[in-house]
């Protein structure tokens, strides 16, 4: 496995930044990452500039069908945002450094807050398909970490604190938005696994026993990188399937996307509401 040197990373980031700033003078403050089946929030953005990932030097390209693969610069909820319409996963064969590269670039563009969403499986018996959950903590079971390798002290400290990876202030605002809009929203722990296969019954029992409410294959790398760079983070999970070991049924991708469709308006309302109140 190739681990980048600090110089190599800075060179790649510089080339990506040069390309982006040649194509837009827009200065975003918030980064939004849209997960599987959740790309429609992008339709609410007053887009100033759209750039395909494949055109940006050193940007990975999403290989997952439901991920469009564009950076959208524009306004949402009265705030200047850049949205990733499509994200990258460890199971696609990308390194952790590649997965978090867009977050590193966004920070260099002036972004100070990350709003991240994902589709996930619900293991908490109180959760149902189509529900949404605020992430208040996570468990990294991917078996890798974007901070492995030489530390760039200009980005952050060698041993970043993770006692509050998801901002308590942002969680409180999101809770108020959900209350004011009569949206049922859970709050819990997200477990990240490498994928791409879904879990066995025994794995679901294990994940539940260690304190996870939902399980997915993304989010945690980007959050670790954001916290490393002293960014605030808000995470929202959309529960697209019910992962109860004693009544487990085979999952159909079309049903996952259908559940994402059900939940997306709720997630969109919360995300926009949070931006409006910041």
Residue pairs with C-beta under 8 A, 6 or more apart in sequence:
1 95
2 95
3 97
3 148
3 149
3 150
4 12
4 97
4 149
5 150
6 150
6 151
6 152
9 97
9 104
9 152
10 152
12 57
12 58
12 101
13 58
13 101
13 104
13 105
13 108
15 57
15 58
16 56
16 57
16 58
16 59
16 101
16 105
17 105
17 108
17 109
18 57
19 55
19 56
19 57
20 51
20 56
20 71
20 105
20 109
21 109
23 49
23 51
24 48
24 49
24 51
24 73
26 48
26 49
26 73
26 74
26 80
26 82
27 80
27 109
27 110
28 73
28 80
28 81
28 82
28 106
28 109
28 110
28 111
29 79
29 80
29 81
29 110
29 111
29 112
29 113
30 76
30 79
30 80
30 81
30 82
30 111
30 112
30 113
30 114
30 115
30 275
30 278
31 81
31 82
31 83
31 84
31 102
31 103
31 106
31 111
31 113
31 114
31 115
32 41
32 76
32 81
32 82
32 83
32 84
32 115
32 116
32 117
32 271
33 83
33 84
33 87
33 114
33 115
33 116
33 117
33 219
33 222
34 41
34 42
34 83
34 84
34 85
34 86
34 87
34 117
35 87
35 116
35 117
35 118
35 119
35 218
35 219
35 238
36 64
36 66
36 67
36 118
36 119
36 240
36 256
36 257
36 260
37 66
37 119
37 238
37 240
37 256
37 257
37 259
37 260
37 261
37 264
38 117
38 118
38 119
38 238
38 260
38 264
38 267
39 66
39 67
39 68
39 85
39 86
40 264
40 268
41 76
41 83
41 117
41 264
41 267
41 268
41 271
42 68
42 70
42 72
42 83
42 85
44 76
44 268
44 272
45 72
45 74
45 75
45 76
45 81
45 83
46 74
46 75
46 76
47 72
47 73
47 74
48 73
48 74
48 75
49 72
49 73
49 74
50 70
50 71
50 72
50 73
51 70
51 71
51 73
52 69
52 70
52 71
53 59
53 60
53 61
53 62
53 69
53 70
53 71
53 86
54 61
54 69
56 71
58 101
59 101
59 102
60 88
60 92
60 94
60 98
60 99
60 101
60 102
61 69
62 68
62 69
62 86
62 87
62 88
62 92
63 92
64 86
64 89
64 92
66 257
67 85
67 86
67 87
68 85
68 86
69 85
69 86
70 85
70 86
71 82
71 83
71 84
71 85
71 102
72 81
72 82
72 83
72 85
73 81
73 82
74 80
74 81
74 83
75 81
76 83
76 271
76 272
76 275
77 271
77 272
77 273
77 274
77 275
77 276
77 278
78 275
78 276
79 275
79 276
79 278
81 275
82 106
82 109
82 111
84 102
87 99
87 218
87 222
88 94
88 98
88 99
88 102
89 99
89 195
89 196
89 217
89 218
90 96
90 99
90 142
90 144
90 194
90 195
90 217
90 221
91 194
91 195
91 196
91 217
96 144
96 145
96 146
96 148
96 221
97 146
97 149
99 146
99 221
99 222
100 146
100 221
100 222
100 224
100 225
103 114
103 222
103 225
103 226
103 229
103 231
104 155
104 225
104 229
106 114
107 155
107 226
107 229
107 231
111 231
112 231
112 232
113 170
113 231
113 232
113 233
113 234
113 278
114 222
114 223
114 226
114 231
114 232
114 233
114 234
115 233
115 234
115 236
115 271
115 274
115 275
116 219
116 222
116 223
116 233
116 234
116 235
116 236
117 235
117 236
117 237
117 238
117 267
117 271
118 190
118 216
118 218
118 219
118 235
118 236
118 237
118 238
119 216
119 237
119 238
119 240
119 256
119 259
119 260
120 133
120 190
120 214
120 215
120 216
120 237
120 238
120 239
120 240
121 198
121 199
121 204
121 214
121 215
121 216
121 239
121 240
121 241
121 242
121 243
122 128
122 129
122 131
122 133
122 213
122 214
122 239
122 241
122 242
122 243
123 204
123 207
123 208
123 212
123 213
123 214
123 215
123 243
123 244
124 186
124 188
124 208
124 213
124 214
125 244
126 186
127 133
127 186
127 213
127 214
127 239
127 242
128 239
128 242
129 239
129 240
129 241
129 242
129 259
129 262
130 238
130 239
130 240
130 259
130 262
130 263
131 184
131 185
131 186
131 238
131 239
131 263
132 183
132 184
132 185
132 186
132 236
132 237
132 238
132 239
132 263
132 266
132 267
132 270
133 185
133 186
133 187
133 188
133 190
133 213
133 214
133 236
133 237
133 239
134 166
134 171
134 174
134 175
134 185
134 186
134 187
134 188
134 234
134 235
134 236
134 237
135 166
135 188
135 189
135 190
135 219
135 235
135 236
135 237
136 166
136 171
136 187
136 188
136 189
137 165
137 166
137 189
137 190
138 165
138 166
138 189
138 190
138 191
138 192
138 219
138 220
138 223
138 235
139 189
139 190
139 191
139 192
139 207
139 210
139 211
139 212
140 192
140 220
140 224
141 191
141 192
141 193
141 194
141 207
142 192
142 193
142 194
142 220
142 221
143 194
144 194
144 221
145 221
145 224
146 221
146 224
146 225
146 228
147 160
147 224
147 225
147 228
151 157
151 158
155 228
155 229
156 228
156 229
156 230
157 228
160 224
160 227
160 228
161 227
162 224
162 227
165 223
165 224
165 227
165 233
166 223
166 233
166 234
166 235
167 232
167 233
167 234
169 232
170 232
170 233
170 234
170 274
171 187
171 234
173 274
173 277
173 278
174 185
174 234
174 236
174 270
174 273
174 274
175 185
175 187
176 277
177 183
177 269
177 270
177 273
177 274
177 277
178 184
178 185
178 270
180 273
181 269
181 270
181 273
183 266
183 269
183 270
184 266
185 266
185 270
186 213
188 213
188 214
189 211
189 212
189 213
189 214
190 212
190 213
190 214
190 215
190 216
190 219
190 220
190 235
190 237
191 207
191 210
191 212
191 214
191 215
191 216
192 215
192 216
192 217
192 218
192 219
192 220
192 221
193 199
193 203
193 207
193 215
193 216
193 217
194 217
195 217
196 217
198 243
198 251
199 207
199 215
199 243
201 245
201 246
201 248
202 245
204 215
204 243
204 244
204 245
204 248
205 245
207 215
214 237
214 239
215 243
216 237
219 235
219 237
223 233
223 235
226 233
227 233
234 274
236 267
236 270
236 271
238 259
238 260
238 263
238 264
238 267
239 259
239 263
240 255
240 256
240 257
240 259
240 260
240 263
241 251
241 255
241 256
241 259
